[in-house]
Amino acid sequence: MPAERTVTHTVPVAAARRRRLRADQARQLADLLRHQILAGGYPDGVLPLESRLADDYGAGRNTVRQALDLLRGEQLVERRPGVGTVVVCEKYPHGLDRLQGLAETLNEHGRVTNEVRTAGPVRAPAPVAGRLGLPEHADVLYIERLRRLNGLPLSLDLTYVPMDIGAGLLGCDLENTDVFRLLEQLTGQPLGHAEITLEAVNADAHSAAVLQAPRGAAVLMLERLTHLGDGRPVDLEFIRFRGDRITMSGLLRRSL
């Protein structure tokens, strides 16, 4: 009897293991194909046939199909009759190794415009005042902008600036100029460094509506505290990027 029970459970366990291994392989292949797509590895926008991908990556046809299904689920590719699997969504590179405004970062990819949804003084919440080195209950300039690249919603930016500098921003062209550039003009000194945190969060109803993204979809949240060259913190931002339109990259060095 014990032997029979062992045999009875071995078959489904083995089948589950095979399914898991295939799913693991499909995910690994999807990662490799995603990199190729984002790196411009398919300049004509069409991926090789499934049989070619299977040969190139030493994978089974079912694994290739599952990998492509994953990429379709990300809305990165789609299947078109008579054509094959084509790239349908372009992601734009956002570097993390230089302190630049969005228009500077994406200059080669088109025009960045800003819809200023809110701009005015508010009483700083305690965490904001603390991060900006301001007295409790100090006023700050609060700016909310929807940022578009070539007309497509890309990010929703919430920005806090100390009022002694922010008052000058109210008279500036916030619709067509990066705040970073304006800060340098108003203060007469360059920006120095920034502390950043990057994480994935679910889009709330407001953010989803503004970014024209599905409610609850994952967005990239970049929190950034930027300092002037003399070390003073001058810009605290909470930026929600559409994850299907941006990819973050940087060059890291290990110092021994």
N, C-alpha and C positions, 0 to 999 in steps of 0.2 A: 504493500500500500504506500509506504513512504516514497518508494521509487516511482510509482505511478503519479503521485502528486508532483514530484519534481519534473517529470516529463510534461505534465499538463501545463505547468506554468512556464516552462522554458521557451516554448514557441512564441507566446505573446511578448515575453520579455525581450527575446531576440529581435522580433519584428519592431518593437518600440525602439530598441537600440539602433536598428538600421534606419528608421525614420529620423531619429535624432541626429545620427551621423550625416544623413543627407541634408537635413535642415542646417546643420553646422556648416557643411561644405557650401551650401547655397548662399548662406550669409557671408562666408569668406569670399566667394566669387563675386557677390554683389558689391562688396567693399572694393575689390580690385577694379571692377567695371566702372563703379562710380568715380574712382580716381581717374581712370582713363577719360571718362566723359568730361569731368571738370577740368582736366589738364589739356583738353583739346585734342585728345588722341583719335577722335573721329571727326575730322574737319568737315566732312560732308554731312555730318549729322545722322549718319546711318550706321548702326552696329553691324558687325559681320553676322552671317547666318549662324543659327544655333549649332549646326554641325562643325562650323569653323571654330566657334568659341569652345566647343567641347574638345576639339583637337588642340587648340592653343593652350588651354588651361588644364588639360588632362582630366576633364570632368565628364560625367555621364550626361546624356541629353536631359534626363529628368532634373538633374541638379541645375543645369543651365536654365531650364524653363522656370524653376523655382526662383533662381537668382533674378531673372528678368521680371518675374512677378513682383518681387520685392521692390525693384526699381520702378515698376509701374505704380505700385502702391504709394511711392514717394512722389508720384507725378513727375518723375524725371524723364521717363521714356514712355512711349506708347506703341502699340502694334498697329501698323497700317497695311491693309490688304494690298498685295502686289508690290509693296515696298520693303516691308520687314519692320524691325524695331528701330524707331527713330527717336532722337533726342528732342524733347518738346519744352524743356524748361532750362533756361540759362541761369547759372548761379554766378554772382559777381564776387571777386576776391576782395576781402577786407583784411589788410595787413595788421598784425598786432605788434610789430617790432618798430613802428614809428608813430609819433604823436601827430596825427593829422586829422583835419576835419573830413566829413564824408565827401564833400565835393572834391577835395584834394585827393582823397584815396581813390575815388572812382572816376577821376578825370578822363581816363582813356576809354571809359565805357559809356559815356554819354553825359547828359546834363542833369544835375541834381537841383530840384526846386523844393521850396519849403512852403507849406501851408501853415501859417501861424494861427493856431486855434485859440491860444490864450497867451497874453503877455501883460504882466502887471505886478505890482508889489503885493506880497502876502507876508503874514507873520511866519517866520521860519519854524517848522516843527523842531522839537528839541534835537533829534538826530541830525537834521540838516544843519542847524546852528553849530552843533558840536563838530561836525565834519569840516565846516567852513571856518572854524575858529572864531565864531561870532558870539556876542552875548546872548543869553537866553531871551527869547521873544523879539529878537532883532528882525527888522524887515529885510526881505530878499526879493529879487526879481525872479518871478516864476514864468517860464516860457514852455508852452507845449506846441510842438510842431509835428506835422505829418510830412515826412520827407519822401519824395518820389524820385526815381531814376527813370528818365525817358518816359515820364508820365505814369509809371507803375508804382503803387505804394510799396515802400521798402522798409521804413522804420517809423516808429512813434517815439519821439524824444521828449522827455520831461527834464527840464534844466532849472537849476537854482544858482543864482549869481548874487554875491554881496551887493547891497543897494548902492554903495558909493561908486561902484563900477556899472552896475546894472542900469542905473538911471540914464547913463549915456547910451546904453544899448537900445532904449526905447525910441530914440531918434534915428536909428540905423536901419539899413535895408536887410531885415532879418529874412525876407523871402528869397533872396538871391545870394546871400553871403553867409559863409560858415561863421558861427559864433567864435571859433578859435581865432580867425583872422581879425574879427572886430575887437576881441579882447586885447590882442597885441597892439592894435591901432590906438585903442582908448588908454591903455596903460603905458604905452611907449616902451614896453619891454617884451621880449619873447617868452613864450611858454616854456616851462622847463621839463617837467615830468608828470606822469599820471599814474595813479594806482587803479587797477582794473580788476573786476570780477566778472566772469562769464559763466552763465548757467542757462539751462533750458527750463522754461516755465510754460504753463498752459495759458493760452490767451483768454483773458476775461472778456465779458460780453462787449465792453466798450472798445478795448484794443482790437478785438476781432472785427468789429464793425468798421472801425477807422481804417484798419489795414486790409480790409476786404478778404479776410482769412476765415476759415471755419471756426466757429466758437469751440474753444477747448483745444484747438490745434497747438502744437508745440511751437514756441517762438524762442529766439535767442535773446536773452536779457544781458545786456552789457551795462554794468555799473562802473562809472568812471569818475574819479576825483582828480581834477587837473590843477596843477600848481604853476604859478609864474616862475620865471627864472630865479627870483629871489627866494623861492620856497613858499610863498603865500598861496593857500588854496583859494581858487577863484571860480571854479565851475564844477558843480556836482550834477551828474547826469544819470538818468535811468533810461536806457534805450532798448526798445523792443524791436528786434529785426524779424522780418518774415524769414523763417529758416529755410524755406524753399527757394529763396532768391539771393542768399548770401552764404559765403563760406569763409571762415576765419583761418588765417594762416600766419605763420611767423617763423623766424629763425632763432633757435635756442642754442646757446653754447654752454658747455659744461666746463666750469673752472675748477681746477684741482688745487 
